[in-house]
């Protein structure tokens, strides 16, 4: 009760949630992880965050930072011990500064991603981070997980879009690194240390992010491909001919196209779902004109036709048609949820090995788990596949009981193809026990040393990324 009283003194009684009021923040987005907590605390300033941290440090209370709670690996969900305080950042939701000469925007960590995009658009700038949860995920969570999304090919991950950070350390100190500098070679890069650390090293409270000029025109096309090998060839061709104008290159399997058609019959699909084994959704940004963009697109598509890499193509004629094409891609996770339980795998492999990886891993899964469904889509441009595995017909109820066995097959194959078992979702608590199997021991030892140095008592998001017992 003393801890709660002291926290109440920091943020006020209205911003301490317990009991039923706290429950929405104790379960992850997919409902796979359910935890308990002493309380959910909602600080409204960085100073309040620092005071909350100092209070928890005094009582040796673990802290779990949470933003929009849209993560997929349980990284923002407390354990079921009930000994942690959840620090909710959603009241830290201000745009602090926009500098159009320096092309930067400085925002607090609780800002919704879509709000940051809209703030940039109001001054005729682009903040390019874009993902399905952008209407509810927060910038702090995006940075904590080094989020990717659909435009990584052109603009990079969240880390690449970050110039400066404000971070509260485990001691309750505030590091003000909100510098809009593209060159700062004055020592260790603390910014990159905290981005992607999933709240285990410090609490990100604000960030200075890169902005870009709004493109004059964007052209979108959906291509029906002769195979996944053809997708890689078309990607190589598009990179060569479009250069930095190529902003997106997504692949969709025929099964994914089919479940979208089955579950959303009102949606207009440009092709019959079974008309090709694979599809590619491509977007190009142009700095000259829509006509220039389309002419370049038609030239690339025409040569891909001649090389027998694609069998059909549709190029969007309007913004609405472009949105409709993207809506197909964005509807895949929703359709996937409709067809039953599945095991999600957010992995990456070298682009050049993508086709071989998919063929080999599909084969291994069918050998070990006959009848499983291959729900494959994702960001081919940066080698990131959402290589999901669906239950065989009639086996949905018990399918998740073999999740570890499915992971073993998939991740062993990822490792053999020199890939990563987490491309953009993070490690959280879902994959922390798997890291020792797939990471170099020297690399793990360095991670433990960093954790020990910055969080010696393992109070920041314990049980995530690295188990606390691993570094003592």
Order of alpha helices (4+ residues) and beta strands (2+ residues): alpha-beta-beta-alpha-beta-beta-beta-beta-alpha-beta-alpha-alpha-beta-beta-alpha-beta-beta-beta-alpha-beta-alpha-beta-alpha-beta-alpha-alpha-beta-beta-alpha-beta-beta-alpha-alpha-alpha
